[in-house]
Amino acid sequence: MIRHFKKPLLLCLALLSIISCNHDAQSNKMPSVIDDIREIKIKNQQGQNLNVRLAIGPYETSLGLSGLTPDKFQDNQGLLFFFFEDTERSFWMPDTYFNLDIIFLDENLKVLFIEKNISAHPGRTENPPIPRTPQIKCRYVLEIKSNVLFGSTLKVGESLILNSEYTLENIRNFILKNYN
């Protein structure tokens, strides 16, 4: 009886293998599209570029740069917290290993407020207290290492320039389509 099922079973296994390979090929393409959206460049008015990764969704935005050591986050990198609406936001610095500048931005990447050189705070215990920013009404928040060239000349009122093939609207639409 097993002999009667041998050919259909082999055929099914072959079809599953083809479907699986096709799925893997499609899966490999998808992250590159997501990475293209998530990895952007921003330029300041002095022409300095910053490689920026987007923090999307509650998990990534709550994690931020916590746990990241200085060797894993270069001077030319930033983390942009991507939100969909303006609201009061306050950021804190648990489990950080280097000082940060936290830049609050409006919907057009105009600098609204800069909290400079916030002290690193390894761990999550409150002794000493974990540094926090004041509450600022904004759309986006950008974190960069303190004392790097990109942030050293940045001033409130300046606008950052998205140096990407994608607009903020493209990114917003992509996230809404793929993360909800």
C-alpha positions in Angstrom: 0.0 0.0 0.0 2.8 2.4 0.7 4.1 1.9 -2.9 0.9 3.5 -4.2 1.5 6.7 -2.3 5.2 7.0 -3.2 4.8 8.9 -6.5 2.1 11.3 -5.2 4.1 11.9 -2.0 7.2 12.7 -4.0 5.2 15.0 -6.3 3.7 16.8 -3.2 7.2 17.2 -1.6 8.6 18.6 -4.9 5.7 21.1 -5.1 6.1 22.1 -1.5 9.8 22.6 -2.2 9.1 24.9 -5.2 6.5 26.9 -3.3 8.9 27.2 -0.3 11.8 28.4 -2.5 9.5 30.9 -4.2 8.3 32.2 -0.8 11.9 32.5 0.4 12.8 34.5 -2.7 9.9 36.8 -2.1 10.8 37.1 1.6 14.3 38.0 0.7 13.1 40.9 -1.5 10.7 42.3 1.1 13.3 43.2 3.7 15.3 45.2 1.2 12.2 47.3 0.4 11.6 47.8 4.1 15.3 48.5 4.7 15.2 51.1 1.9 12.4 52.9 3.7 13.9 52.4 7.2 17.4 53.6 6.3 17.4 57.2 5.1 19.8 60.1 5.0 19.1 63.5 6.6 21.2 66.6 5.9 21.5 69.7 8.0 21.6 73.2 6.6 25.4 73.1 6.8 25.4 70.1 4.4 26.5 67.4 6.9 24.8 64.1 6.3 23.4 61.7 8.9 22.5 58.0 8.3 19.2 57.6 10.0 17.3 54.5 11.0 13.6 54.8 11.6 12.1 53.6 14.9 8.6 52.4 14.0 5.9 51.2 16.3 5.5 50.9 20.0 8.3 48.3 20.6 11.0 50.1 18.6 10.0 53.6 19.9 10.1 52.4 23.5 13.4 50.6 23.1 15.2 53.5 21.3 18.9 53.3 21.8 18.7 51.4 25.1 21.4 48.7 25.4 23.4 50.0 22.4 27.1 50.5 23.1 29.1 53.3 21.5 30.9 51.0 19.1 27.5 49.8 17.7 26.3 53.4 16.9 28.6 55.5 14.8 29.0 59.3 14.9 27.3 59.6 11.6 24.2 57.7 12.7 20.9 58.8 14.1 17.6 57.2 15.2 14.4 59.0 14.1 11.3 58.1 16.0 8.6 58.1 13.4 5.2 59.1 14.7 2.0 60.0 12.8 0.7 62.9 14.8 1.9 65.8 16.8 1.6 65.4 20.5 3.5 66.2 23.7 6.5 63.9 24.0 9.2 63.4 26.7 12.1 61.1 26.3 14.2 59.4 28.9 17.5 57.6 28.8 17.5 54.2 30.5 20.2 51.7 29.7 22.2 54.1 27.5 26.0 54.0 27.1 26.8 57.3 25.5 25.5 60.9 25.9 22.9 62.0 23.4 21.4 65.1 21.8 17.6 64.7 21.4 16.1 66.8 18.7 12.4 67.4 18.6 11.0 68.1 15.1 7.8 69.1 13.5 6.0 67.4 10.5 8.4 69.1 8.1 11.6 68.2 10.0 11.9 71.8 11.4 13.9 71.8 14.7 11.5 72.8 17.6 13.7 72.0 20.6 17.1 70.5 21.3 18.1 68.8 24.5 21.9 68.7 24.3 24.3 66.3 25.9 22.0 64.2 28.0 24.1 62.0 30.2 24.3 58.3 29.6 22.6 56.1 32.2 23.7 52.4 32.0 21.0 50.2 33.5 17.4 50.9 34.4 17.5 51.6 38.1 16.7 55.1 39.2 19.7 55.7 41.3 20.9 58.2 40.2 17.7 59.4 38.4 17.4 58.5 34.7 17.7 61.7 32.7 14.5 62.9 31.0 13.7 65.7 28.5 10.9 68.2 29.1 7.6 67.5 27.3 7.7 69.1 23.8 4.9 69.0 21.3 6.3 67.5 18.1 5.9 65.0 15.3 9.3 63.3 15.2 12.3 62.9 17.5 15.9 62.4 16.4 18.6 61.0 18.7 22.2 61.4 17.9 25.5 61.1 19.8 26.4 64.3 21.6 29.3 66.3 20.4 29.2 65.1 16.8 29.6 67.5 13.9 26.0 67.1 12.7 24.4 68.3 15.9 27.1 70.8 17.0 25.8 73.6 14.8 22.2 72.7 14.8 19.8 75.4 16.0 16.1 75.7 16.8 14.2 76.9 13.8 16.5 75.2 11.2 15.0 72.6 9.0 16.6 69.2 8.3 16.5 68.0 4.7 15.4 64.5 3.9 18.2 63.3 1.5 16.3 60.2 0.2 14.4 59.0 -2.8 11.4 58.8 -0.4 9.4 61.7 0.9 8.0 61.7 4.5 4.6 61.0 2.9 5.9 58.0 1.0 7.4 56.6 4.2 4.2 57.3 6.2 2.1 55.5 3.6 4.4 52.6 3.4 4.4 52.2 7.2 0.6 52.5 7.4 0.2 49.9 4.7 2.8 47.4 6.0 2.7 47.7 9.8 -1.0 47.8 10.6 
